[in-house]
């Protein structure tokens, strides 16, 4: 089971997504530009993990926000 829940704001469970295009664009819809979380070894590649799962078994999984930007909580420039 993958621990990543979302990439570039899209659920990893979606089958209707053109993942190649999403990964090539590296766009964060919350800041309307390239995701600022980049690989240390390759700064031209954005990581794009918005949320990840944490826990040892499937009955007790926590979903953690992986984006430290805070823009994930913003909608029309206000916190909702």
N, C-alpha and C positions, 0 to 999 in steps of 0.2 A: 504494500500500500504506500502510495506517495504521501509525503507529509505536506506537500504544497497544495493549497486549496485554490489559489487564484494566481494567474500570471497576467500582468498588465491590466488588472481589474476584471478579467474574464475567468469564470469558473473553469477549472481544468476538466470538469466532467462534460462540458459542452462539446457536442459532436459537429455542430454547424459552423464552427470557427475555422478560418483559414490560419492555422497556427504558424505556418511558415511566414506569412505576411505580418502577423502580429509580432512575431519575434524579430523580424527584420526591421520593422518600424520602431520598436522599443518605446512606444508612446504611452505616457501616463495620462489618462483622461482627467484626472483630478487637478493637474497643473498645466494641462494642454501643451506639454512638451515632453522631451525624452525623459525617461525615468532616471532619477539622479543616483540611484543605488547601482554602483558599478563594481565589476570585479576588480580586486586589487591588482591582480596580475595582468589584466587586460582592460584598461579603463575605457576602451571604446565599446565594450559590451555591457549593457544594462542587465541587472539581475531580474528585475520585474516581479519579484514575489511580493504580492500584496498581503496575503494571509497564509499562515502555515498551521498545521495541526501539531498538538503536543499531547503526549500521553502514551502509556505502555499498551493498553488494550483498547479495543474498539468501543467498549461500554463506557469508557471514561476519557473521552477525547476533549481537549480544549482547543478552540480556534484562537490563534494569536494574530494580532495585526503585525505584519512584518514591516510595514512602512512607518518610518519614524518621522516622516515629513509633517504629518498632521493634516495635510490637505485631503486625506481620505475622508475626513469628517466635515469638509466644507462643501456647501452647496450654495451657489450664488453669493459667495464671499461671506457667508454666515454659518455658524455651527448649528446643525440641526439635531 
